Amino acid sequence: MDNIEKIIKRDAFKELKAHLKEKEITVLIGPRQAGKTTLVKQLISFLKQEEKTPEQRILYFNLDLHRDLALFSDQAETIALLKSRLENNEKLYVFIDEVQRIKNAGLFLKGIYDLDLAIKFIITGSSTLEIKSKVQEPLTGRKRMFHIFPLSFSEFLSYKRPEIFRLLDRGGEMLSYDQNLFFDSVKEFAVFGGYPRVVIEDNFNRKAEILEELYSSYIEKDIVNFLQIRNPIVLSRLVSLLSAQVGQIANVSELASSIGVEMKTVKHYLDILEQTFVISRITPFFTNRRKELIKSPKVFFIDNGLRNFSINKLKAWSGRTDIGAIFENMVAAELIKMFRTPASLHYWRTINGAEVDFVIRFSEQNIIPIEVKSKELKQPNIPAGLINFRKKYNPKISYLVNPMFEHILTDEYGKVSFLPVIALNKILNNAHIAYELADKR
């Protein structure tokens, strides 16, 4: 399977490859089986084949294996092992998978890093709860974090339909044949998501089996064994409940009442689900930041496939009653995967019921509203909520994201760009570049 997975081009690989030259520790963090280990193997392959790095200067440890973990039980012994592999002060590349297994991992690695040996660490982790407490804080100023999520739709399309991806990447126009294949890809991704093992599998039943395995592995390894949650059944029920109301405002009191537990338990479990990359909470957009902190968030899943499996809804697109919800979740997940500071992601809703699905905020003056429509559009039509938002906040540009329709409409409140979902990465990249350029002036 490694050979197949290598075909999937990850957007992060270019940056990771460049970061091999830096002294600071490279940290890959993300959910289990999202592709971190595959990226690590690709980096090792790059070092061997393109950089001509001798094999003896590359060490790889998988700390899910007790044999490898035992090598990191004593810092002095680890230092001795690494020093024994150093020759003529040539750089030694040390790859460590699931670094949070090391006791006090951050302090452990900090001690080695501060010896200023010719060692480049590349480490991975599957839980921000553990990474933040055990790795991130002790390694302040000594590391760079790379978030590795399941595939984005752009990465999915480049693997599944490379001819269409290349056409769109060059700014080409799809013919009806291409449009049908493209929409089929949208439907598949919205139902099964972007976990690499699911993406490379074509058989429906096998896709479902892999999602079940992923979900069970998450509950058993991360939740029960590693985070030692006492009642995984309650957490699983919470996941199913959140799945059923994806994109809706999450009221902690109502969730607690539905499951039959205390509010503090729900809050704790929501934190765990977010920190282990199952869900992401999006807060409301206000110009008053205090209001923003106290209003309830919306909950979205990082991966549509995991969401759909948890609620036993792996039906094909055409037979579903929740197309609007899964397409909105797909867009939310795309935005979350691509985000970087200083941007923040919100939703907007007024007391009168006017709403916009997503609002990207760079600053008080630099905001981008995004409305989502799952229907196949034939002509441009601006929803009332988006009109109201534009009247009130006067954004420079607004977007309406849909499966395929593309158009630009200008009215008295400015410009609205109707864009297919594949264009989301360009929206964010261009917005980040524009903000960074403006900030330097």
Secondary structure, 3 states (H helix, E strand, C coil): CHHHHCCCCCCCHHHHHHHCCCCCEEEEECCCCCCHHHHHHHHHHHHHHCCCCCHHHEEEEECCCHHHHHCCCCHHHHHHHHHHHCCCCCCEEEEEECHHHCCCHHHHHHHHHCCCCCEEEEEEECCHHHHHHHHHCCCCCCEEEEECCCCCHHHHHHHHCHHHHHHHHCCCCCCHHHHHHHHHHHHHHHHHCCCHHHHHCCCHHHHHHHHHHHHHHHHHHHHHHHCCCCCHHHHHHHHHHHHHCCCCECCHHHHHHHHCCCHHHHHHHHHHHHHCCCEEEEEECCCCHHHHHHCCCEEEECCHHHHHHHCCCCCCHHHCCCHHHHHHHHHHHHHHHHCCCCCEEEEEECCCCCEEEEEEECCCCCEEEEEECCCCCCCCCCCHHHHHHHHHHCCCEEEEEECCCCEEEEECCEEEEEEEHHHHHHHHHHHHHHHHHHHHC
